[in-house]
Amino acid sequence: MASKLLPISFNEALQLSTLNITASDIVFKNVSLQSSKYLTVNEQSKGNSIAIIDIPARTVLRLPVTVDSGIMHPTQKIIALRSAGNLQIYNLELKTKIKTTVMSETVVYWKW
C-alpha cells in the first residue's frame, strides 16, 4: 500500500520561551496567530502588555497596554487592540492611531 501524503505538514517555527514569553501566558485566550508573519501574546503575568513576535525575524516588540486581546494585520505592521467594547487600530511603523470605535455589543470573534 502506498504511503498517504498529508495535506499539511507541521514544523516548529520557534519556542516562545526562548523569546522570554512566560509559559503561563501561552494559552488559547492570550495567543493570536493571523498569518505566518506575526504572533501576538497578551502577557498578563508581566503587568499587562502585548508581545508582538515577528516570526521570521524572531524579534519581540512589547507594548505596555491593558487589553483583552490584540491581533496583527497578516502582512503589515498594524495592530488591532480590543478592550471590552473598545476597538483601536494602530500603525506601528508610523506610530499613529488609524481608527477607534466603541462597539454596542460584545465582540466574541474577530479576525482580519
DOMIVEX-315969 format. One record per residue (C-alpha): x, y, z; residue number from 1; residue in one letter. Coordinates in steps of 0.5 Angstrom, whole numbers, plus 500, padded with zeros to 3 digits. Example, Ala and Ser with C-alpha at 12.3 -4.5 7.8 and 13.67 -1.06 7.14 Angstrom:
REC   X   Y   Z lokol lopa
REC 525 491 516     1    A
REC 527 498 514     2    S
// end
This chain:
REC   X   Y   Z lokol lopa
REC 500 500 500     1    M
REC 503 507 498     2    A
REC 504 512 504     3    S
REC 499 517 504     4    K
REC 501 524 504     5    L
REC 499 529 509     6    L
REC 495 535 506     7    P
REC 499 540 511     8    I
REC 506 539 515     9    S
REC 507 541 522    10    F
REC 514 545 523    11    N
REC 516 548 530    12    E
REC 517 555 528    13    A
REC 520 558 535    14    L
REC 520 557 542    15    Q
REC 516 562 545    16    L
REC 520 561 552    17    S
REC 527 563 548    18    T
REC 524 570 547    19    L
REC 522 571 554    20    N
REC 515 569 554    21    I
REC 512 566 560    22    T
REC 509 559 560    23    A
REC 503 561 564    24    S
REC 502 567 558    25    D
REC 502 561 553    26    I
REC 494 559 553    27    V
REC 489 560 548    28    F
REC 486 566 550    29    K
REC 492 570 550    30    N
REC 496 568 544    31    V
REC 494 570 537    32    S
REC 496 568 530    33    L
REC 494 571 524    34    Q
REC 499 569 519    35    S
REC 506 566 519    36    S
REC 509 573 520    37    K
REC 506 575 527    38    Y
REC 504 572 533    39    L
REC 501 576 539    40    T
REC 501 574 546    41    V
REC 497 578 552    42    N
REC 503 578 557    43    E
REC 498 578 564    44    Q
REC 504 576 568    45    S
REC 508 582 566    46    K
REC 504 587 568    47    G
REC 499 587 562    48    N
REC 503 588 556    49    S
REC 502 586 549    50    I
REC 508 582 546    51    A
REC 509 582 538    52    I
REC 513 577 535    53    I
REC 516 578 528    54    D
REC 516 570 527    55    I
REC 521 570 521    56    P
REC 526 575 525    57    A
REC 525 572 531    58    R
REC 524 579 535    59    T
REC 519 582 540    60    V
REC 516 588 541    61    L
REC 513 590 547    62    R
REC 507 595 548    63    L
REC 505 597 555    64    P
REC 498 597 554    65    V
REC 492 593 558    66    T
REC 487 590 553    67    V
REC 483 584 553    68    D
REC 487 582 546    69    S
REC 491 584 540    70    G
REC 492 582 533    71    I
REC 497 584 528    72    M
REC 495 585 521    73    H
REC 497 579 517    74    P
REC 502 583 512    75    T
REC 503 590 515    76    Q
REC 506 593 522    77    K
REC 499 594 524    78    I
REC 496 592 531    79    I
REC 488 592 533    80    A
REC 487 592 540    81    L
REC 481 590 544    82    R
REC 479 592 551    83    S
REC 471 591 553    84    A
REC 468 594 547    85    G
REC 473 599 545    86    N
REC 477 597 539    87    L
REC 483 601 537    88    Q
REC 488 600 531    89    I
REC 495 603 530    90    Y
REC 500 603 525    91    N
REC 507 601 529    92    L
REC 511 604 523    93    E
REC 508 611 523    94    L
REC 507 611 531    95    K
REC 500 613 529    96    T
REC 493 611 531    97    K
REC 489 609 525    98    I
REC 482 608 528    99    K
REC 478 608 534   100    T
REC 471 605 536   101    T
REC 466 603 541   102    V
REC 462 597 540   103    M
REC 455 597 543   104    S
REC 455 589 543   105    E
REC 461 585 546   106    T
REC 466 582 541   107    V
REC 466 575 541   108    V
REC 470 573 535   109    Y
REC 475 578 531   110    W
REC 480 577 525   111    K
REC 483 581 520   112    W
// end
